[in-house]
């Protein structure tokens, strides 16, 4: 029996910038990108569910974000999460990794009795890979990053493989421990049909009108939200205020046109291309 | 402007990781104009064999602590030791290589010191900022590489940043400082060892982009794992290395070791041939500094043509065989 927390994030789908998301000047219209479940976090959730399914316990998925982030919590319920928590407050906005990890760590302490925290290796919008370790620091857990496989686990310990870049490490740790998970670790399960029927109406409380509310409550459709005050947080450590890093400037990337020489596709054209490549090749080697 | 650089050893070769040398020189160029010191911090089972090289790239001093128990990445132990070293020097800047080791330890230290850490910086410079005096400006791609953000840590010290290997260049001419090593006393606490390393297997390195003058890369446009053999043949014919876009890796055409881009390797070959790669920012971030870029793509609007020097609009699976034929003829 283990109490497992999964840290998840809703992110803009930065990997598939196409069509409407690209402005005429070649820059990205961030508002037009669809919001998705951060890919690495799905591997973390899958690992949590697999562990619970075998040795029992509870999987709690927590996310910090705007009310819309409830969408990924709903998806977590579809996949099999036992409990979800949406940490949402305007005062959390513009948090860097230090402020974010503070809020998540305090939430984990509040949940209490947590044995295992699983997070994705990194989120595709910021690509920092910092929140997981910074949570581990604040809750005093052991940490193993870049976990690429779960080899063995039971109530007392787990054994994982870590992608150590130049080597693969097989590491055993007892609980409590925080792991960050890479895409090599597993294949996330599909949403469960029965659970989709059960939770398809799940949402934050504000989105139910008065007449729906009692049905929502009795059916367990309400995704609970927690604000700064609910978690007894120090406001000075949250959001922009609690973030030592500030964004000084943002520049959209635009392509600079180069001195491009085009070739046709006829054999003679390709022959010329090969000649020109060989020329470069001779020059450089 | 005092700088600290995290010095990392490649556990397989026992030598310095390149990024440690690159960042030493970067710290030197940031600190020296302001008469600041550059200090290395190292923890591990034994010093890297080629530690002296750091002093040839501007290191003033190296603080080190060696202990057999640090043979493996015991994150918590590394955090305590490196944090103590950093605190003893009160630096303005701390730089980490954005390796799987650096990215494991740096966030722990930043969290523990309650300061800012900016990941994967591509440019670092020092300038005056309002009434704060000189601070570090940290430029990094964000949002999947679609924007470049300049991040500052105006009110906290140290200002911490990580940089990937191959991003900061080494000069041909460099300073030559005398070797100065200082053993750092640590009261090692057994409770810092929380993991047990059951086995460690070196990865077989299949790809060597560092020494490759020519890289031939394939993307989604190659179409299949089977077709990807054409990319290998072209790379072979040119004596180059095989690269790939993330799409090609995601589709399973080729192993992840070949991936070039934001989430892969950063390369700067003299000749880069992009085959069936549209040139999303994610990929460009890893190759646009190449000296000559050749693009072959079906889509004439593909962004890759905006940065290419030579281009062909067409199907790579038709064009590469013709290229191979002429390459053989040309010898």
Interface residues (C-beta under 8 A of the other chain):
Chain A: X12 X14 X15 X17 X26 X27 X28 X30 X96 X97 X98 X101 X124 X125 X126 X127 X128 X129 X130 X131 X132 X133 X134 X136 X137 X138 X142 X143 X144 X145 X146 X159 X163 X164 X165 X166 X167 X168 X169 X170 X171 X172 X173 X174 X177 X243 X244 X245 X246 X247 X248 X249 X250 X251 X252 X253 X255 X256 X257 X258 X259 X260 X261 X262 X263 X264 X265 X267 X269 X270 X271 X273 X274 X275 X276 X277 X278 X280 X281 X284 X285
Chain B: X10 X11 X12 X72 X73 X75 X76 X79 X99 X100 X101 X103 X104 X105 X106 X107 X108 X110 X111 X112 X114 X115 X116 X117 X118 X119 X120 X137 X141 X142 X143 X144 X145 X146 X147 X148 X149 X150 X151 X152 X153 X154 X155 X156 X194 X195 X196 X197 X198 X199 X200 X201 X202 X203 X205 X213 X214 X238 X239 X246 X262 X263 X270 X271 X273 X280 X281 X282 X291 X292 X293 X294 X303 X305 X306 X307 X308 X309 X310 X311 X312 X313 X314 X318 X319 X322 X323 X326 X327 X330
